[in-house]
């Protein structure tokens, strides 16, 4: 499924990366979905901080276990200057940021379960070789907390890393097993 992109016109290479990343959010992970991730890439959202490609795969490959479906309602390409602070820092000197304003509608599995539409800012730090080094998702466009944000941020960072490790332990990184 190809999602129409609005906003700034990305390069052909960045368009390919965007569509691969959107396939993850749309619950369709494939080997190609991860083709542009560096082996040491990091994924950071309000739930987890996954370090390394295998951990990132587990995070996204686990989503179809929670959600019956996920639909991209809007994807606007923003200027690189709008990048989240962590992705922007990762891109400095090695590449640039691809930034998306994403509206994603999730339907949880099970009868009578809730639905949720989430507005996110997704920032991808892409290196000079065209590989994603840092994938940052900020819900409601609010910055993710880390140890840089004091004691509570440090606790959140620790919890997010632990959450990612638990998912990695329980979910295969092989998209064919989703």
Backbone as CSV, one residue per row, in Angstrom:
resi,resn,N_x,N_y,N_z,CA_x,CA_y,CA_z,C_x,C_y,C_z
1,UNK,0.848,-1.179,0.000,0.000,0.000,0.000,0.891,1.238,0.000
2,UNK,0.670,2.130,-0.940,1.443,3.355,-1.018,0.625,4.497,-0.435
3,UNK,1.241,5.214,0.470,0.593,6.343,1.120,1.007,7.623,0.416
4,UNK,0.044,8.494,0.134,0.350,9.785,-0.475,1.096,10.652,0.536
5,UNK,2.178,11.250,0.076,2.970,12.136,0.919,2.626,13.575,0.584
6,UNK,2.435,14.393,1.603,2.188,15.818,1.396,3.349,16.596,1.994
7,UNK,3.360,17.901,1.770,4.411,18.747,2.333,5.613,18.841,1.421
8,UNK,6.768,18.956,2.028,8.030,19.093,1.300,8.261,17.857,0.432
9,UNK,8.806,18.051,-0.760,9.064,16.934,-1.669,10.397,16.275,-1.316
10,UNK,10.388,15.025,-0.818,11.639,14.353,-0.481,12.334,13.817,-1.731
11,UNK,13.615,13.516,-1.602,14.354,12.901,-2.702,13.789,11.505,-2.957
12,UNK,14.153,10.920,-4.092,13.685,9.567,-4.410,14.164,8.567,-3.358
13,UNK,15.411,8.714,-2.909,15.951,7.801,-1.889,15.188,7.944,-0.576
14,UNK,14.906,9.179,-0.190,14.164,9.403,1.057,12.716,8.936,0.926
15,UNK,12.124,9.075,-0.251,10.758,8.586,-0.473,10.701,7.079,-0.250
16,UNK,11.709,6.366,-0.746,11.754,4.917,-0.545,11.847,4.584,0.942
17,UNK,12.722,5.274,1.662,12.862,5.044,3.106,11.537,5.328,3.815
18,UNK,10.888,6.426,3.451,9.611,6.787,4.082,8.585,5.675,3.886
19,UNK,8.459,5.162,2.670,7.465,4.113,2.416,7.816,2.816,3.150
20,UNK,9.113,2.524,3.288,9.514,1.345,4.059,9.131,1.514,5.528
21,UNK,9.382,2.696,6.077,9.039,2.964,7.478,7.519,2.928,7.663
22,UNK,6.779,3.509,6.730,5.314,3.479,6.844,4.777,2.051,6.831
23,UNK,5.430,1.152,6.094,4.975,-0.245,6.083,5.066,-0.855,7.479
24,UNK,6.017,-0.389,8.284,6.127,-0.871,9.666,4.942,-0.386,10.491
25,UNK,4.619,0.892,10.365,3.491,1.456,11.108,2.158,0.861,10.651
26,UNK,2.106,0.392,9.398,0.876,-0.183,8.843,0.777,-1.690,9.085
27,UNK,1.663,-2.221,9.943,1.655,-3.628,10.350,2.017,-4.582,9.224
28,UNK,2.865,-4.134,8.297,3.302,-4.973,7.182,4.825,-5.056,7.140
29,UNK,5.462,-5.520,8.222,6.920,-5.588,8.203,7.417,-6.681,7.255
30,UNK,8.414,-6.340,6.466,9.086,-7.292,5.584,10.584,-7.048,5.728
31,UNK,11.382,-7.920,5.144,12.828,-7.681,5.156,13.140,-6.331,4.513
32,UNK,12.409,-5.979,3.448,12.640,-4.711,2.757,12.332,-3.519,3.659
33,UNK,11.388,-3.667,4.571,11.041,-2.573,5.486,12.243,-2.118,6.302
34,UNK,13.170,-3.027,6.544,14.337,-2.743,7.385,15.617,-2.558,6.568
35,UNK,15.501,-2.558,5.237,16.683,-2.527,4.370,17.539,-1.283,4.564
36,UNK,16.956,-0.188,4.981,17.699,1.063,5.131,18.013,1.401,6.589
37,UNK,17.973,0.422,7.465,18.371,0.640,8.861,19.807,0.159,9.047
38,UNK,20.613,0.976,9.690,21.977,0.586,10.034,21.904,-0.486,11.128
39,UNK,22.829,-1.459,11.149,22.792,-2.505,12.183,22.819,-1.973,13.619
40,UNK,23.386,-0.780,13.821,23.457,-0.217,15.179,22.433,0.891,15.412
41,UNK,21.416,0.969,14.558,20.402,2.029,14.670,19.671,1.953,16.008
42,UNK,19.068,3.081,16.385,18.266,3.180,17.605,16.859,3.637,17.237
43,UNK,15.854,3.035,17.892,14.466,3.484,17.788,14.054,3.983,19.165
44,UNK,13.492,5.203,19.218,13.118,5.812,20.498,11.720,6.401,20.369
45,UNK,10.805,5.914,21.199,9.467,6.486,21.289,9.087,6.559,22.765
46,UNK,7.886,6.988,23.111,7.531,7.082,24.529,7.461,5.740,25.258
47,UNK,7.434,4.629,24.522,7.335,3.317,25.143,8.698,2.652,25.300
48,UNK,9.566,2.795,24.298,10.811,2.035,24.329,11.977,2.786,23.696
49,UNK,13.162,2.312,24.035,14.397,2.705,23.361,15.046,1.394,22.936
50,UNK,14.910,1.072,21.657,15.448,-0.172,21.112,16.784,0.137,20.450
51,UNK,17.816,-0.558,20.889,19.157,-0.306,20.374,19.614,-1.496,19.546
52,UNK,19.903,-1.247,18.270,20.306,-2.292,17.339,19.141,-2.742,16.482
53,UNK,19.466,-3.152,15.264,18.435,-3.511,14.290,17.562,-4.674,14.760
54,UNK,18.139,-5.676,15.395,17.336,-6.821,15.841,16.277,-6.384,16.854
55,UNK,16.642,-5.479,17.748,15.680,-4.977,18.736,14.601,-4.124,18.068
56,UNK,14.996,-3.315,17.087,14.021,-2.506,16.340,13.031,-3.421,15.621
57,UNK,13.543,-4.460,14.990,12.659,-5.409,14.300,11.646,-6.011,15.269
58,UNK,12.095,-6.390,16.448,11.184,-6.984,17.430,10.079,-6.005,17.814
59,UNK,10.416,-4.717,17.956,9.403,-3.720,18.337,8.294,-3.659,17.287
60,UNK,8.687,-3.523,16.016,7.686,-3.382,14.954,7.035,-4.717,14.597
61,UNK,7.787,-5.816,14.662,7.198,-7.125,14.375,6.190,-7.524,15.445
62,UNK,6.297,-6.944,16.632,5.357,-7.236,17.704,4.038,-6.489,17.583
63,UNK,4.018,-5.421,16.800,2.793,-4.608,16.701,1.585,-5.384,16.176
64,UNK,1.736,-6.276,15.170,0.563,-7.031,14.711,-0.023,-7.957,15.779
65,UNK,0.713,-8.219,16.839,0.173,-9.022,17.941,-0.797,-8.199,18.797
66,UNK,-0.634,-6.875,18.791,-1.483,-5.978,19.581,-2.643,-5.390,18.789
67,UNK,-2.397,-5.138,17.509,-3.361,-4.384,16.706,-3.936,-5.232,15.582
68,UNK,-5.254,-5.113,15.382,-5.920,-5.791,14.274,-5.578,-5.103,12.958
69,UNK,-5.474,-3.782,13.022,-5.079,-3.028,11.826,-4.541,-1.667,12.238
70,UNK,-3.839,-1.062,11.306,-3.269,0.264,11.509,-3.248,0.963,10.161
71,UNK,-3.841,2.133,10.125,-4.011,2.869,8.868,-3.330,4.230,8.971
72,UNK,-2.517,4.543,7.959,-1.904,5.865,7.890,-2.930,6.814,7.289
73,UNK,-3.384,7.766,8.072,-4.393,8.718,7.599,-3.757,9.942,6.966
74,UNK,-2.541,10.269,7.399,-1.849,11.431,6.833,-0.361,11.267,7.078
75,UNK,0.420,11.646,6.081,1.868,11.667,6.233,2.390,12.900,5.506
76,UNK,2.807,13.874,6.293,3.338,15.121,5.745,4.840,15.161,5.986
77,UNK,5.591,15.441,4.925,7.041,15.556,5.041,7.361,16.982,5.469
78,UNK,8.033,17.102,6.612,8.384,18.408,7.173,9.826,18.770,6.828
79,UNK,10.184,19.997,7.118,11.564,20.445,6.919,12.479,19.746,7.922
80,UNK,13.726,19.457,7.535,14.667,18.806,8.457,14.850,19.553,9.779
81,UNK,14.686,20.861,9.773,14.858,21.654,10.999,13.830,21.293,12.072
82,UNK,12.748,20.616,11.702,11.709,20.234,12.662,12.031,18.931,13.396
83,UNK,13.182,18.344,13.127,13.543,17.043,13.702,13.551,17.063,15.221
84,UNK,13.240,15.917,15.805,13.355,15.742,17.247,14.803,15.914,17.672
85,UNK,15.008,16.308,18.915,16.363,16.666,19.359,17.343,15.505,19.300
86,UNK,16.899,14.293,19.587,17.817,13.155,19.586,18.221,12.786,18.161
87,UNK,17.253,12.739,17.244,17.558,12.431,15.849,18.421,13.524,15.233
88,UNK,18.115,14.782,15.542,18.904,15.898,15.002,20.357,15.784,15.439
89,UNK,20.570,15.443,16.697,21.939,15.298,17.205,22.653,14.145,16.495
90,UNK,21.952,13.039,16.271,22.549,11.878,15.603,22.920,12.174,14.152
91,UNK,22.168,13.055,13.503,22.416,13.368,12.096,23.558,14.359,11.902
92,UNK,23.909,15.101,12.941,24.945,16.130,12.811,26.250,15.512,12.322
93,UNK,26.743,16.059,11.227,28.029,15.648,10.699,28.037,14.347,9.925
94,UNK,26.948,13.578,9.948,26.942,12.298,9.234,25.843,12.201,8.176
95,UNK,24.924,13.143,8.161,23.832,13.061,7.201,22.791,14.117,7.453
96,UNK,21.530,13.726,7.291,20.431,14.671,7.463,19.223,13.960,8.052
97,UNK,18.238,14.742,8.415,17.009,14.183,8.988,15.869,14.226,7.983
98,UNK,15.110,13.157,7.976,13.838,13.091,7.270,12.790,13.166,8.375
99,UNK,11.877,14.139,8.271,10.919,14.381,9.350,9.494,14.273,8.802
100,UNK,8.670,13.508,9.510,7.291,13.280,9.097,6.333,13.698,10.194
101,UNK,5.230,14.301,9.794,4.091,14.480,10.690,3.123,13.376,10.296
102,UNK,2.927,12.429,11.200,2.208,11.201,10.889,0.922,11.109,11.705
103,UNK,-0.183,10.830,11.015,-1.449,10.536,11.687,-1.744,9.070,11.421
104,UNK,-1.715,8.278,12.494,-1.873,6.832,12.383,-3.062,6.394,13.228
105,UNK,-3.959,5.600,12.629,-5.140,5.094,13.339,-4.933,3.611,13.642
106,UNK,-4.965,3.271,14.935,-4.750,1.901,15.394,-6.055,1.304,15.902
107,UNK,-6.296,0.042,15.554,-7.432,-0.714,16.071,-6.851,-1.906,16.826
108,UNK,-7.086,-1.940,18.135,-6.579,-3.029,18.962,-7.299,-4.324,18.626
109,UNK,-6.655,-5.447,18.888,-7.268,-6.758,18.673,-8.295,-7.046,19.759
110,UNK,-9.288,-7.874,19.412,-10.291,-8.299,20.379,-11.608,-7.583,20.183
111,UNK,-12.678,-8.259,20.564,-14.018,-7.688,20.435,-14.184,-6.521,21.400
112,UNK,-14.765,-5.453,20.908,-15.055,-4.293,21.745,-13.827,-3.557,22.253
113,UNK,-12.717,-3.727,21.574,-11.490,-3.066,22.025,-11.404,-1.656,21.461
114,UNK,-10.625,-0.819,22.098,-10.568,0.578,21.678,-9.807,0.790,20.373
115,UNK,-10.058,1.952,19.814,-9.312,2.438,18.665,-8.621,3.722,19.096
116,UNK,-7.509,4.029,18.476,-6.757,5.225,18.855,-6.136,5.833,17.613
117,UNK,-6.347,7.132,17.439,-5.655,7.872,16.394,-4.549,8.660,17.066
118,UNK,-3.345,8.485,16.564,-2.169,9.080,17.179,-1.489,10.031,16.203
119,UNK,-1.240,11.233,16.676,-0.482,12.233,15.914,0.961,12.147,16.393
120,UNK,1.876,11.900,15.482,3.279,11.757,15.859,4.175,12.571,14.946
121,UNK,5.320,12.933,15.506,6.407,13.451,14.674,7.453,12.349,14.630
122,UNK,7.772,11.889,13.434,8.766,10.841,13.236,9.987,11.483,12.594
123,UNK,11.130,11.362,13.268,12.386,11.926,12.765,13.351,10.783,12.504
124,UNK,13.870,10.735,11.283,14.816,9.697,10.888,16.159,10.349,10.593
125,UNK,17.187,10.016,11.366,18.541,10.498,11.090,19.142,9.537,10.074
126,UNK,19.380,10.041,8.863,19.874,9.220,7.758,21.320,9.618,7.477
127,UNK,22.219,8.622,7.459,23.636,8.926,7.243,23.941,9.102,5.752
128,UNK,25.186,9.385,5.429,25.603,9.632,4.052,25.460,8.432,3.139
129,UNK,25.342,7.244,3.709,25.151,6.029,2.918,23.673,5.696,2.740
130,UNK,22.795,6.565,3.247,21.360,6.352,3.103,20.772,5.380,4.106
131,UNK,21.456,5.209,5.252,20.962,4.291,6.279,20.426,5.064,7.477
132,UNK,19.306,4.597,8.008,18.709,5.215,9.191,19.561,4.841,10.403
133,UNK,20.079,5.859,11.076,20.884,5.654,12.289,20.048,5.844,13.553
134,UNK,19.013,6.691,13.465,18.183,6.994,14.637,16.764,7.246,14.158
135,UNK,15.807,6.555,14.747,14.381,6.673,14.406,13.686,7.121,15.683
136,UNK,13.232,8.351,15.677,12.617,8.935,16.867,11.149,9.237,16.581
137,UNK,10.264,8.740,17.444,8.841,9.039,17.310,8.381,9.786,18.550
138,UNK,7.815,10.961,18.333,7.315,11.801,19.421,5.797,11.885,19.311
139,UNK,5.095,11.289,20.276,3.634,11.320,20.272,3.166,12.733,20.570
140,UNK,2.137,13.148,19.852,1.590,14.501,19.977,2.676,15.559,19.798
141,UNK,3.731,15.188,19.077,4.852,16.096,18.777,5.545,16.591,20.048
142,UNK,5.457,15.813,21.137,6.093,16.180,22.403,7.418,15.439,22.538
143,UNK,8.481,16.126,22.945,9.801,15.486,23.048,9.794,14.282,23.994
144,UNK,10.568,13.267,23.624,10.762,12.104,24.486,11.701,12.468,25.626
145,UNK,11.401,11.966,26.793,12.223,12.237,27.978,13.373,11.231,28.065
146,UNK,14.528,11.729,28.491,15.697,10.883,28.735,16.403,11.391,29.982
147,UNK,17.549,10.804,30.259,18.349,11.218,31.397,18.765,12.670,31.337
148,UNK,18.761,13.265,30.151,19.085,14.691,29.995,18.034,15.575,30.661
149,UNK,16.879,14.990,30.959,15.760,15.749,31.525,15.632,15.575,33.033
150,UNK,16.715,15.207,33.683,16.698,15.082,35.137,16.345,13.686,35.614
151,UNK,16.064,13.592,36.897,15.840,12.307,37.551,14.685,11.530,36.926
152,UNK,13.526,12.175,36.731,12.369,11.477,36.158,12.654,11.035,34.722
153,UNK,13.376,11.860,33.982,13.767,11.477,32.633,14.672,10.259,32.639
154,UNK,15.582,10.201,33.604,16.483,9.051,33.728,15.689,7.787,34.038
155,UNK,14.694,7.881,34.923,13.844,6.724,35.219,13.079,6.269,33.976
156,UNK,12.549,7.233,33.211,11.821,6.888,31.990,12.749,6.224,30.980
157,UNK,13.960,6.750,30.846,14.922,6.167,29.912,15.221,4.715,30.298
158,UNK,15.444,4.473,31.577,15.728,3.117,32.046,14.550,2.189,31.740
159,UNK,13.320,2.647,32.038,12.124,1.838,31.784,11.970,1.529,30.304
160,UNK,12.200,2.521,29.449,12.045,2.320,28.003,13.050,1.299,27.473
161,UNK,14.275,1.339,27.962,15.280,0.356,27.538,14.894,-1.037,28.022
162,UNK,14.383,-1.129,29.253,13.938,-2.423,29.786,12.743,-2.950,28.988
163,UNK,11.799,-2.074,28.646,10.643,-2.479,27.835,11.099,-3.052,26.500
164,UNK,12.052,-2.387,25.850,12.549,-2.851,24.555,13.199,-4.224,24.685
165,UNK,13.956,-4.438,25.742,14.609,-5.738,25.960,13.572,-6.843,26.184
166,UNK,12.500,-6.539,26.914,11.449,-7.539,27.141,10.761,-7.908,25.827
167,UNK,10.467,-6.907,24.997,9.842,-7.186,23.703,10.791,-8.001,22.842
168,UNK,12.059,-7.611,22.822,13.055,-8.319,22.025,13.151,-9.788,22.446
169,UNK,13.036,-10.053,23.740,13.116,-11.427,24.245,11.898,-12.255,23.843
170,UNK,10.755,-11.611,23.630,9.530,-12.349,23.360,9.021,-12.313,21.937
171,UNK,9.629,-11.495,21.076,9.140,-11.336,19.707,10.284,-11.586,18.736
172,UNK,10.018,-12.358,17.699,11.037,-12.659,16.700,11.401,-11.413,15.901
173,UNK,12.672,-11.321,15.542,13.111,-10.228,14.680,12.936,-10.591,13.205
174,UNK,12.439,-11.791,12.925,12.217,-12.246,11.556,10.808,-11.853,11.112
175,UNK,10.689,-10.917,10.140,9.353,-10.480,9.707,8.497,-11.612,9.139
176,UNK,9.123,-12.674,8.671,8.365,-13.796,8.113,7.593,-14.551,9.193
177,UNK,7.956,-14.335,10.461,7.297,-15.032,11.569,6.214,-14.186,12.228
178,UNK,5.872,-13.058,11.607,4.841,-12.167,12.169,3.476,-12.761,11.925
